[in-house]
């Protein structure tokens, strides 16, 4: 079982830019880009921060492949 993040889809739905989300979460634009393209995964704590900024549940950010 593998999982992927839906950050890219959710920020598109909410009309938020990756750089703005990165700034609000406190990470670099490059790091956010890696997360949006599923090249790396953030910690569960960081997922919580992302979910809070996007006003979604952590579960909404994760999809099982």
TORLO-102791 format. One record per residue (C-alpha): residue number from 0; x, y, z. Coordinates in steps of 0.2 Angstrom, whole numbers, plus 5000, padded with zeros to 4 digits. Example, Ala and Ser with C-alpha at 12.3 -4.5 7.8 and 13.67 -1.06 7.14 Angstrom:
! residues 2
num px py pz
0 5062 4978 5039
1 5068 4995 5036
//
This chain:
! residues 65
num px py pz
0 5000 5000 5000
1 5006 5017 4996
2 4999 5034 4999
3 5000 5051 4990
4 4996 5068 4995
5 4982 5079 4987
6 4989 5095 4992
7 4991 5101 4973
8 4973 5097 4970
9 4966 5105 4985
10 4976 5121 4983
11 4970 5122 4965
12 4952 5120 4971
13 4954 5133 4984
14 4963 5145 4972
15 4979 5146 4983
16 4996 5147 4976
17 5010 5135 4982
18 5021 5149 4987
19 5008 5157 4998
20 5004 5140 5007
21 5023 5137 5009
22 5024 5154 5018
23 5010 5151 5029
24 5016 5134 5034
25 5034 5140 5036
26 5043 5130 5023
27 5052 5135 5007
28 5044 5135 4990
29 5055 5121 4985
30 5049 5110 4999
31 5031 5114 4996
32 5034 5109 4977
33 5041 5092 4982
34 5026 5089 4993
35 5014 5094 4979
36 5022 5083 4967
37 5024 5068 4979
38 5042 5068 4978
39 5044 5069 4997
40 5032 5068 5012
41 5030 5080 5026
42 5029 5075 5044
43 5012 5072 5052
44 5014 5088 5062
45 5017 5098 5046
46 5002 5089 5038
47 4992 5096 5052
48 4998 5113 5049
49 4994 5112 5030
50 4977 5105 5034
51 4973 5119 5046
52 4979 5133 5033
53 4968 5124 5020
54 4954 5122 5032
55 4952 5103 5028
56 4955 5087 5038
57 4972 5078 5037
58 4963 5063 5029
59 4957 5075 5015
60 4976 5077 5011
61 4980 5059 5009
62 4974 5047 4995
63 4979 5028 4995
64 4986 5022 4979
//
